[in-house]
Amino acid sequence: FSIREQWEEIAGPVYHHLSTEEFSTKGVPDWPTEEPRDGCVSRYGCTNYYEDVAEFAAYAATESPRFFVSLLIPPREPGHDPNKYDPRYQEKLDLLLVSGKITQERYDLINHEVEAQKFFSSRTEEEWELSRQKALQECPGCG
């Protein structure tokens, strides 16, 4: 399969499922917010394959890795947000790496941020307090 065929299979019918009424006068999906949706990082990215790849690559290369956290944490993992998560985001990110549209360093940075968020979300208040007290004991002048 070509990169395009793989990408379009991951995306699903997202580019074609909108009716004419659902597009704004600028030719982009008329979403109520600017937040990522339907596996697309932006409204403009959901207009067609080329814009989806371009927008996704640009966001992956320039946005804070935190932008992707809620989009990438799967169910049953600490920090999962069922209103934002969609497996298509990770699949597209993987494809951007394989196709050379983002660097390994950037890919790792995004995924490291996801893993860090999962770790921090899994800790209880008691664990946080114990960590804080231990840190204060190790650094008497820090408190």
C-alpha positions in Angstrom: 0.0 0.0 0.0 1.2 3.5 -0.7 1.4 6.1 2.1 -1.8 7.8 0.7 -3.7 4.5 0.7 -2.7 3.8 4.2 -3.5 7.3 5.4 -6.9 7.3 3.8 -7.7 3.9 5.3 -6.8 5.2 8.7 -8.8 8.4 8.2 -11.9 6.6 7.1 -14.7 8.5 5.3 -14.0 11.7 7.3 -13.3 13.8 4.2 -16.5 12.8 2.4 -19.1 12.4 5.1 -19.9 16.0 5.5 -22.8 17.5 3.6 -22.5 20.9 1.8 -24.4 22.6 4.7 -21.7 21.4 7.2 -19.0 23.4 5.4 -18.3 27.1 6.1 -18.0 29.6 3.3 -14.2 29.0 3.4 -14.6 25.4 2.3 -13.7 23.8 5.7 -15.9 21.8 8.0 -18.1 24.0 10.1 -17.3 22.7 13.5 -18.5 24.4 16.7 -14.9 24.5 18.1 -11.4 24.6 16.8 -10.4 21.4 18.8 -9.2 18.3 17.0 -11.9 15.9 15.9 -12.6 12.8 13.8 -8.9 12.0 13.7 -8.0 15.4 12.3 -5.9 17.9 14.2 -7.8 20.9 12.6 -11.0 21.7 10.7 -8.9 22.5 7.6 -7.2 19.1 7.9 -10.5 17.4 7.5 -11.1 18.8 4.0 -9.1 16.2 2.1 -6.1 13.9 2.3 -3.5 16.5 1.3 -4.6 19.0 3.9 -4.9 16.3 6.6 -1.3 15.2 6.1 0.0 18.8 5.8 -1.9 20.0 8.9 -1.0 16.9 10.9 2.7 17.1 10.0 2.8 20.8 10.8 1.2 20.3 14.2 3.5 17.4 15.0 6.5 19.4 14.1 5.6 22.7 15.8 2.9 22.4 18.5 3.8 21.6 22.1 3.8 17.8 22.6 1.1 18.4 25.2 -1.3 19.1 22.3 -1.4 15.4 21.5 -1.6 14.0 25.0 -5.4 13.7 25.3 -5.7 12.6 21.7 -3.3 9.7 22.2 -4.0 8.1 25.7 -6.0 5.0 25.0 -8.9 3.6 27.1 -8.0 1.9 30.4 -4.8 4.0 30.7 -4.4 6.8 33.4 -5.2 10.2 31.9 -7.6 8.8 29.1 -10.1 11.4 27.9 -13.0 9.6 26.1 -14.1 12.8 24.5 -10.8 13.4 22.7 -9.0 10.1 22.2 -9.2 8.5 18.8 -6.8 5.7 17.7 -6.4 7.4 14.3 -4.2 10.1 15.9 -1.5 7.5 16.9 -1.8 5.7 13.6 -1.3 8.9 11.6 1.6 9.9 13.8 3.2 6.5 13.2 2.7 7.0 9.4 4.2 10.4 9.5 7.3 8.9 11.1 7.6 6.0 8.6 7.1 8.4 5.6 9.8 10.8 6.9 7.4 13.7 7.4 8.4 14.1 11.1 11.7 13.2 12.7 12.3 10.4 15.1 13.2 12.9 17.7 9.9 14.8 17.4 8.0 11.5 17.4 9.7 10.4 20.6 9.1 13.7 22.2 5.4 13.5 21.6 5.2 9.9 22.8 7.3 10.6 25.9 4.9 13.4 26.8 2.0 10.9 26.6 3.9 8.4 28.8 4.7 11.1 31.3 1.1 12.1 31.5 0.0 8.5 32.0 2.5 8.2 34.8 1.4 11.4 36.6 -2.3 10.6 36.2 -1.8 7.2 37.8 -0.5 8.6 41.1 -2.8 9.1 44.1 -2.9 12.1 46.3 -1.1 10.1 49.0 1.7 9.2 46.6 2.1 12.8 45.6 2.3 13.9 49.3 4.9 11.2 50.1 7.0 12.3 47.1 6.8 15.9 48.2 7.8 15.1 51.8 10.7 12.9 50.6 11.9 15.7 48.3 11.7 18.2 51.2 13.7 15.8 53.4 16.4 15.5 50.7 16.5 19.3 50.3 16.0 21.0 53.7 16.3 24.5 52.4 13.7 24.0 49.6 10.5 24.0 51.7 
